[in-house]
């Protein structure tokens, strides 16, 4: 499904809706959504987006067309619009809605390919990293097994891995300091209280780890390629993308050199973001 200029052309009339709810339920928009998304799915889509915007006053002030284009971008790659699922978010940036994929969105897209046997991303706590040798591709952890103790322990790094069905296994580790430097370098909004780096640093770090790992060694479906291209962008009416937070976003997610390959037996499921 493409998000193109035909999507909102009919909505730009003299009687412009004053609320997002009236915009989404206008005949022109509902007809377009039902055409692109489908009958019952279209109703669910409209309801979910209206509900999400109603709970975010800042987002409700954004250009309605940018909200709709971002939401349709998420729909086109098969992600659920509800923020409770943490698969993608529409984030106010000026008067536009920025499309942001959560790390659960990347996990879901990987699962949808049917190629990934295992996929994991997690914080590494103080005392858990026993050995890390990037030259010989060796890493060893000693996990804190008590859930409460682990939750309260200081986070010192981040870890991600995947195993494909045919056996290829890759793993990556970054220190928290490296992640912090990465975030400061590539996000102009890093210091803003509304930035997700400030709201939930660990979740953004885990998303970055998945992007780094999958983009270098993973299997990239068409939907996942679209996700990588659209993430952190304002989706324009004509389908083009404006990376308002960072014009060099493509460089921000260039795969790094220090991933390591070791066996992995279990997948750890993280809390939703």
C-alpha positions as a Markdown table, in Angstrom:
| # | Residue | x | y | z |
|---|---|---|---|---|
| 1 | Unk | 0.0 | 0.0 | 0.0 |
| 2 | Unk | 1.5 | 3.3 | -1.0 |
| 3 | Unk | 1.0 | 6.6 | 0.8 |
| 4 | Unk | 0.7 | 9.1 | -1.9 |
| 5 | Unk | -0.5 | 12.5 | -2.9 |
| 6 | Unk | -4.0 | 11.2 | -3.7 |
| 7 | Unk | -4.5 | 10.4 | -0.1 |
| 8 | Unk | -5.4 | 13.9 | 1.2 |
| 9 | Unk | -5.9 | 15.9 | -2.0 |
| 10 | Unk | -9.7 | 15.7 | -1.5 |
| 11 | Unk | -9.4 | 16.9 | 2.1 |
| 12 | Unk | -7.9 | 20.3 | 1.2 |
| 13 | Unk | -11.1 | 22.2 | 0.8 |
| 14 | Unk | -12.6 | 25.4 | 2.3 |
| 15 | Unk | -14.4 | 23.6 | 5.1 |
| 16 | Unk | -11.4 | 22.2 | 6.8 |
| 17 | Unk | -12.2 | 20.0 | 9.9 |
| 18 | Unk | -11.3 | 21.6 | 13.1 |
| 19 | Unk | -10.6 | 18.4 | 15.1 |
| 20 | Unk | -8.7 | 15.3 | 14.2 |
| 21 | Unk | -11.7 | 13.2 | 14.9 |
| 22 | Unk | -13.9 | 15.1 | 12.4 |
| 23 | Unk | -11.0 | 15.0 | 9.9 |
| 24 | Unk | -10.7 | 11.2 | 10.1 |
| 25 | Unk | -14.5 | 10.6 | 10.0 |
| 26 | Unk | -15.0 | 13.0 | 7.0 |
| 27 | Unk | -16.4 | 11.3 | 3.9 |
| 28 | Unk | -13.3 | 11.9 | 1.8 |
| 29 | Unk | -10.8 | 10.5 | 4.4 |
| 30 | Unk | -13.0 | 7.4 | 5.3 |
| 31 | Unk | -13.4 | 6.6 | 1.6 |
| 32 | Unk | -9.6 | 6.8 | 1.1 |
| 33 | Unk | -8.9 | 4.7 | 4.2 |
| 34 | Unk | -11.4 | 2.1 | 3.3 |
| 35 | Unk | -9.9 | 1.9 | -0.2 |
| 36 | Unk | -6.3 | 1.6 | 1.1 |
| 37 | Unk | -6.9 | -0.4 | 4.3 |
| 38 | Unk | -10.2 | -2.2 | 3.7 |
| 39 | Unk | -13.7 | -2.2 | 5.2 |
| 40 | Unk | -13.6 | -3.5 | 8.8 |
| 41 | Unk | -9.9 | -3.0 | 9.0 |
| 42 | Unk | -10.5 | 0.6 | 7.9 |
| 43 | Unk | -12.9 | 1.2 | 10.7 |
| 44 | Unk | -10.5 | -0.3 | 13.2 |
| 45 | Unk | -7.7 | 1.8 | 11.8 |
| 46 | Unk | -9.6 | 5.0 | 12.1 |
| 47 | Unk | -10.8 | 4.2 | 15.6 |
| 48 | Unk | -7.3 | 3.4 | 16.8 |
| 49 | Unk | -5.7 | 6.5 | 15.4 |
| 50 | Unk | -8.4 | 8.8 | 16.7 |
| 51 | Unk | -8.1 | 7.2 | 20.1 |
| 52 | Unk | -4.3 | 7.6 | 20.1 |
| 53 | Unk | -4.4 | 11.3 | 19.1 |
| 54 | Unk | -7.1 | 12.1 | 21.6 |
| 55 | Unk | -4.8 | 11.1 | 24.5 |
| 56 | Unk | -1.9 | 13.2 | 23.2 |
| 57 | Unk | -2.8 | 16.9 | 23.1 |
| 58 | Unk | 0.5 | 17.9 | 21.5 |
| 59 | Unk | -0.1 | 15.4 | 18.6 |
| 60 | Unk | -3.6 | 16.7 | 18.2 |
| 61 | Unk | -2.1 | 20.1 | 17.3 |
| 62 | Unk | 0.0 | 18.6 | 14.5 |
| 63 | Unk | -0.9 | 18.8 | 10.8 |
| 64 | Unk | -3.7 | 16.2 | 10.3 |
| 65 | Unk | -2.4 | 15.1 | 7.0 |
| 66 | Unk | 1.0 | 14.2 | 8.5 |
| 67 | Unk | -0.7 | 12.2 | 11.2 |
| 68 | Unk | -2.7 | 10.3 | 8.7 |
| 69 | Unk | 0.3 | 9.7 | 6.4 |
| 70 | Unk | 2.4 | 8.4 | 9.2 |
| 71 | Unk | -0.4 | 6.1 | 10.4 |
| 72 | Unk | -0.9 | 4.7 | 6.9 |
| 73 | Unk | 2.8 | 4.1 | 6.7 |
| 74 | Unk | 2.6 | 1.9 | 9.8 |
| 75 | Unk | -0.4 | 0.1 | 8.3 |
| 76 | Unk | 1.4 | -0.5 | 5.0 |
| 77 | Unk | 4.2 | -2.5 | 6.7 |
| 78 | Unk | 1.8 | -4.5 | 8.9 |
| 79 | Unk | 2.3 | -2.8 | 12.3 |
| 80 | Unk | -0.5 | -2.2 | 14.9 |
| 81 | Unk | -1.3 | 1.5 | 15.4 |
| 82 | Unk | -2.1 | 1.3 | 19.1 |
| 83 | Unk | 0.7 | 2.8 | 21.3 |
| 84 | Unk | 0.0 | 0.1 | 23.9 |
| 85 | Unk | 1.6 | -2.5 | 21.5 |
| 86 | Unk | 4.7 | -0.3 | 21.2 |
| 87 | Unk | 5.2 | -1.2 | 17.5 |
| 88 | Unk | 5.2 | 2.4 | 16.2 |
| 89 | Unk | 4.5 | 5.9 | 17.4 |
| 90 | Unk | 3.4 | 9.2 | 15.9 |
| 91 | Unk | 5.5 | 11.8 | 17.7 |
| 92 | Unk | 4.9 | 15.6 | 17.5 |
| 93 | Unk | 7.8 | 17.5 | 16.0 |
| 94 | Unk | 7.0 | 21.1 | 15.4 |
| 95 | Unk | 3.6 | 21.1 | 13.7 |
| 96 | Unk | 4.2 | 17.7 | 12.0 |
| 97 | Unk | 3.8 | 14.1 | 13.2 |
| 98 | Unk | 7.0 | 12.1 | 13.0 |
| 99 | Unk | 6.8 | 8.4 | 12.3 |
| 100 | Unk | 8.8 | 6.4 | 14.9 |
| 101 | Unk | 9.1 | 2.6 | 15.1 |
| 102 | Unk | 9.4 | 1.0 | 18.6 |
| 103 | Unk | 11.8 | -1.9 | 19.1 |
| 104 | Unk | 8.8 | -4.2 | 19.4 |
| 105 | Unk | 7.9 | -3.1 | 15.8 |
| 106 | Unk | 11.3 | -4.4 | 14.5 |
| 107 | Unk | 10.8 | -7.6 | 16.4 |
| 108 | Unk | 7.3 | -8.0 | 14.9 |
| 109 | Unk | 8.6 | -7.3 | 11.4 |
| 110 | Unk | 11.4 | -9.9 | 11.8 |
| 111 | Unk | 8.9 | -12.4 | 13.1 |
| 112 | Unk | 6.7 | -11.7 | 10.0 |
| 113 | Unk | 9.4 | -12.8 | 7.7 |
| 114 | Unk | 9.4 | -16.4 | 9.0 |
| 115 | Unk | 13.2 | -16.4 | 8.6 |
| 116 | Unk | 14.3 | -15.6 | 12.2 |
| 117 | Unk | 14.4 | -18.6 | 14.5 |
| 118 | Unk | 15.5 | -16.4 | 17.5 |
| 119 | Unk | 15.7 | -12.7 | 18.1 |
| 120 | Unk | 16.6 | -11.0 | 21.4 |
| 121 | Unk | 17.6 | -7.6 | 22.7 |
| 122 | Unk | 18.2 | -6.7 | 26.3 |
| 123 | Unk | 20.0 | -4.4 | 28.8 |
| 124 | Unk | 23.2 | -5.7 | 30.3 |
| 125 | Unk | 23.4 | -5.1 | 34.0 |
| 126 | Unk | 26.4 | -4.3 | 36.2 |
| 127 | Unk | 28.4 | -7.4 | 36.8 |
| 128 | Unk | 26.8 | -9.5 | 34.0 |
| 129 | Unk | 29.5 | -9.0 | 31.3 |
| 130 | Unk | 32.3 | -11.4 | 32.1 |
| 131 | Unk | 34.2 | -11.3 | 28.8 |
| 132 | Unk | 34.1 | -9.3 | 25.6 |
| 133 | Unk | 36.7 | -9.9 | 22.9 |
| 134 | Unk | 35.7 | -8.4 | 19.5 |
| 135 | Unk | 38.9 | -9.6 | 17.8 |
| 136 | Unk | 38.2 | -13.2 | 18.5 |
| 137 | Unk | 34.4 | -12.8 | 18.5 |
| 138 | Unk | 33.9 | -14.0 | 22.0 |
| 139 | Unk | 31.5 | -12.8 | 24.6 |
| 140 | Unk | 30.4 | -14.2 | 27.9 |
| 141 | Unk | 27.6 | -13.2 | 30.3 |
| 142 | Unk | 26.8 | -14.3 | 33.9 |
| 143 | Unk | 23.1 | -13.3 | 34.2 |
| 144 | Unk | 21.6 | -11.9 | 37.4 |
| 145 | Unk | 18.8 | -14.5 | 37.9 |
| 146 | Unk | 16.8 | -12.7 | 40.6 |
| 147 | Unk | 14.3 | -10.5 | 38.7 |
| 148 | Unk | 14.0 | -7.8 | 41.3 |
| 149 | Unk | 17.8 | -7.6 | 41.8 |
| 150 | Unk | 18.3 | -7.4 | 38.1 |
| 151 | Unk | 15.7 | -4.7 | 37.6 |
| 152 | Unk | 17.4 | -2.6 | 40.3 |
| 153 | Unk | 20.9 | -3.1 | 39.0 |
| 154 | Unk | 22.6 | -0.4 | 37.0 |
| 155 | Unk | 22.5 | -0.8 | 33.2 |
| 156 | Unk | 26.0 | -0.8 | 31.7 |
| 157 | Unk | 25.4 | -1.9 | 28.1 |
| 158 | Unk | 23.1 | -3.4 | 25.5 |
| 159 | Unk | 23.0 | -6.7 | 23.8 |
| 160 | Unk | 21.2 | -8.0 | 20.7 |
| 161 | Unk | 21.3 | -11.3 | 18.8 |
| 162 | Unk | 19.5 | -13.3 | 16.1 |
| 163 | Unk | 19.6 | -16.8 | 14.7 |
| 164 | Unk | 18.2 | -17.5 | 11.3 |
| 165 | Unk | 16.4 | -20.7 | 10.4 |
| 166 | Unk | 19.4 | -22.0 | 8.4 |
| 167 | Unk | 21.8 | -21.5 | 11.4 |
| 168 | Unk | 23.4 | -18.1 | 10.9 |
| 169 | Unk | 23.8 | -16.5 | 14.3 |
| 170 | Unk | 25.0 | -12.9 | 15.1 |
| 171 | Unk | 25.3 | -11.0 | 18.3 |
| 172 | Unk | 26.3 | -7.5 | 19.2 |
| 173 | Unk | 27.3 | -5.6 | 22.4 |
| 174 | Unk | 27.5 | -1.9 | 23.0 |
| 175 | Unk | 28.5 | -0.1 | 26.2 |
| 176 | Unk | 26.0 | 2.4 | 27.6 |
| 177 | Unk | 28.6 | 5.1 | 27.1 |
| 178 | Unk | 28.8 | 4.3 | 23.4 |
| 179 | Unk | 25.0 | 4.3 | 23.1 |
| 180 | Unk | 24.9 | 7.7 | 24.8 |
| 181 | Unk | 27.4 | 9.1 | 22.4 |
| 182 | Unk | 25.5 | 7.7 | 19.5 |
| 183 | Unk | 22.2 | 9.2 | 20.6 |
| 184 | Unk | 23.8 | 12.7 | 21.2 |
| 185 | Unk | 25.4 | 12.6 | 17.8 |
| 186 | Unk | 22.5 | 11.6 | 15.7 |
| 187 | Unk | 19.4 | 13.0 | 17.5 |
| 188 | Unk | 19.0 | 16.8 | 17.4 |
| 189 | Unk | 16.1 | 16.4 | 19.8 |
| 190 | Unk | 18.1 | 14.3 | 22.3 |
| 191 | Unk | 18.0 | 16.9 | 25.1 |
| 192 | Unk | 14.4 | 17.8 | 24.6 |
| 193 | Unk | 12.1 | 16.5 | 27.4 |
| 194 | Unk | 9.7 | 15.2 | 24.7 |
| 195 | Unk | 12.5 | 13.0 | 23.1 |
| 196 | Unk | 12.1 | 9.3 | 23.6 |
| 197 | Unk | 15.8 | 9.2 | 24.5 |
| 198 | Unk | 14.8 | 11.2 | 27.6 |
| 199 | Unk | 11.5 | 9.3 | 28.2 |
| 200 | Unk | 12.8 | 5.8 | 27.8 |
| 201 | Unk | 16.5 | 5.6 | 27.0 |
| 202 | Unk | 16.7 | 1.8 | 27.3 |
| 203 | Unk | 13.9 | 1.3 | 24.8 |
| 204 | Unk | 15.5 | 3.6 | 22.3 |
| 205 | Unk | 18.8 | 1.9 | 22.9 |
| 206 | Unk | 17.3 | -1.6 | 22.2 |
| 207 | Unk | 15.7 | -0.3 | 19.0 |
| 208 | Unk | 19.1 | 1.1 | 17.9 |
| 209 | Unk | 20.8 | -2.3 | 18.6 |
| 210 | Unk | 18.2 | -4.1 | 16.5 |
| 211 | Unk | 18.6 | -1.7 | 13.6 |
| 212 | Unk | 22.4 | -2.0 | 13.7 |
| 213 | Unk | 22.4 | -5.8 | 13.9 |
| 214 | Unk | 19.7 | -6.5 | 11.3 |
| 215 | Unk | 20.9 | -3.9 | 8.8 |
| 216 | Unk | 24.3 | -5.5 | 8.6 |
| 217 | Unk | 23.6 | -9.2 | 8.8 |
| 218 | Unk | 19.9 | -9.9 | 9.0 |
| 219 | Unk | 17.3 | -10.8 | 6.4 |
| 220 | Unk | 15.5 | -7.7 | 5.2 |
| 221 | Unk | 12.0 | -8.2 | 3.9 |
| 222 | Unk | 10.3 | -5.5 | 1.8 |
| 223 | Unk | 8.3 | -4.4 | 4.8 |
| 224 | Unk | 11.4 | -4.2 | 6.9 |
| 225 | Unk | 13.3 | -2.1 | 4.3 |
| 226 | Unk | 10.3 | 0.3 | 4.2 |
| 227 | Unk | 10.5 | 0.5 | 8.0 |
| 228 | Unk | 14.2 | 1.4 | 8.0 |
| 229 | Unk | 13.6 | 4.1 | 5.4 |
| 230 | Unk | 10.5 | 5.6 | 7.1 |
| 231 | Unk | 11.6 | 5.4 | 10.7 |
| 232 | Unk | 12.1 | 8.9 | 12.4 |
| 233 | Unk | 10.7 | 10.6 | 9.3 |
| 234 | Unk | 7.7 | 12.9 | 8.7 |
| 235 | Unk | 5.8 | 11.3 | 5.8 |
| 236 | Unk | 4.7 | 13.9 | 3.4 |
| 237 | Unk | 1.5 | 13.9 | 1.3 |
| 238 | Unk | 3.3 | 12.7 | -1.8 |
| 239 | Unk | 5.0 | 9.8 | 0.1 |
| 240 | Unk | 8.4 | 11.5 | 0.4 |
| 241 | Unk | 10.1 | 11.6 | 3.7 |
| 242 | Unk | 11.6 | 14.4 | 5.7 |
| 243 | Unk | 14.0 | 13.5 | 8.5 |
| 244 | Unk | 13.3 | 16.5 | 10.7 |
| 245 | Unk | 15.1 | 15.2 | 13.8 |
| 246 | Unk | 18.3 | 14.3 | 11.8 |
| 247 | Unk | 18.9 | 15.0 | 8.1 |
| 248 | Unk | 21.7 | 12.4 | 8.2 |
| 249 | Unk | 19.5 | 9.7 | 9.7 |
| 250 | Unk | 20.8 | 7.2 | 7.1 |
| 251 | Unk | 24.3 | 7.6 | 8.5 |
| 252 | Unk | 23.0 | 7.2 | 12.1 |
| 253 | Unk | 22.0 | 3.7 | 11.4 |
| 254 | Unk | 25.0 | 2.6 | 9.3 |
| 255 | Unk | 25.9 | -0.9 | 10.7 |
| 256 | Unk | 28.8 | -0.8 | 13.1 |
| 257 | Unk | 31.9 | -3.0 | 13.0 |
| 258 | Unk | 31.9 | -4.7 | 16.4 |
| 259 | Unk | 29.2 | -7.4 | 16.3 |
| 260 | Unk | 30.2 | -10.9 | 17.5 |
| 261 | Unk | 29.0 | -14.3 | 16.7 |
| 262 | Unk | 28.4 | -16.9 | 19.5 |
| 263 | Unk | 25.8 | -19.6 | 20.3 |
| 264 | Unk | 22.5 | -18.5 | 21.8 |
| 265 | Unk | 20.0 | -20.8 | 23.4 |
| 266 | Unk | 17.1 | -18.7 | 24.7 |
| 267 | Unk | 15.2 | -15.6 | 23.8 |
| 268 | Unk | 14.5 | -13.1 | 26.6 |
| 269 | Unk | 11.2 | -11.3 | 26.2 |
| 270 | Unk | 11.4 | -7.6 | 27.2 |
| 271 | Unk | 8.7 | -5.4 | 28.7 |
| 272 | Unk | 6.6 | -3.5 | 26.0 |
| 273 | Unk | 7.6 | -0.1 | 24.9 |
